[in-house]
């Protein structure tokens, strides 16, 4: 008993602060850390975070009315992101893998893509003028790269495009397919820097096709070496049958809109010559795979989309061998998204954006959709910036046809 009494006297914090000694403070801090790391504390914290996250979603109508400054909105977005990570985390590594394999099985039994019309309307049939006002000069609708703190937004677009070409081993004279070519940032970069390359872009938007070809002509590129095919790659109705014998297929942020990567990669394999290569840029989470099935983001911007994990494509690459695999810190995409937000705000304040939004969404809805796009760019910035860019990242892959 004497030992117990002595131990209790040593560990117990005195009521009189003058009797407090350094070892009392050390034991108190250790005790708080033990409590904070306990399962009960964690579950209570997760429940509180979940409730606050749900409230954040319900405040979106008030955000659209302009009631909250950006720092409050960003804080609310980070709450939702941390809550989402808590939901994705399983009680054990065994269960996390079971969850991942369940999604992989679902994707392997899905069509190549779903809800393509909705996704197309949300992003790719918006007037080109909107993206002129909101994207950088290269109209690159994906992450830039900041190799140095002094890199500007405009330079970041070129830095990333150059990085693709370096990692993919692009050479002048190659036959290259740009799958999901968007507004042509990569196609036009290839045409500018590799004038003898034959480039085939694939887009599901006719307005993008017209923009790419007219821009290439205006810049006096070799337009005869550029072909843009407009089709839905998930159901191309024979439009891609003639794609054979290519050296390289490059695709930037298109796979996120897909489901059955296995079927898609088999199709891509048929476009390549023996030992031809596939270069892929996708945004990912470092660990978790999940689908956008509900919520504001899914309804307005990413219907039918998937957030892949960094390793997800490797489960579907039966037709390919992996040559190399790189990761890019998410803060590069955070800076990109904040850059888009700055362009958006500047165009709204100048009055240039309002008629473009009226044309896209209807008269009277201009402010609503200005706020929606602001929220989208804010959400993207906070997602990729979370935990210093170590959670959601950009993943780059180089595959070779077997």
SULQUI-V511193 format. One record per run of one state. SS is the DSSP state (A for helix, B for strand, O for the rest). FROM is the first residue (numbers start at 1). LEN is the number of residues. If there is no record, write none. Layout:
{{SS/FROM/LEN} {SS/FROM/LEN}}
//
This chain:
{{O/1/1} {A/2/10} {O/12/5} {A/17/3} {O/20/2} {A/22/15} {O/37/2} {A/39/20} {O/59/1} {A/60/5} {O/65/5} {A/70/19} {O/89/4} {A/93/16} {O/109/7} {A/116/9} {O/125/3} {A/128/7} {O/135/18} {A/153/16} {O/169/6} {B/175/5} {O/180/5} {A/185/9} {O/194/4} {B/198/6} {O/204/2} {A/206/13} {O/219/4} {A/223/3} {B/226/5} {O/231/2} {A/233/3} {O/236/10} {B/246/7} {O/253/2} {A/255/3} {O/258/3} {A/261/11} {B/272/14} {O/286/4} {B/290/2} {O/292/4} {A/296/5} {O/301/5} {B/306/4} {O/310/2} {A/312/4} {O/316/4} {B/320/9} {O/329/2} {A/331/20} {O/351/1} {A/352/10} {O/362/4} {A/366/24} {O/390/2} {B/392/10} {O/402/1}}
//
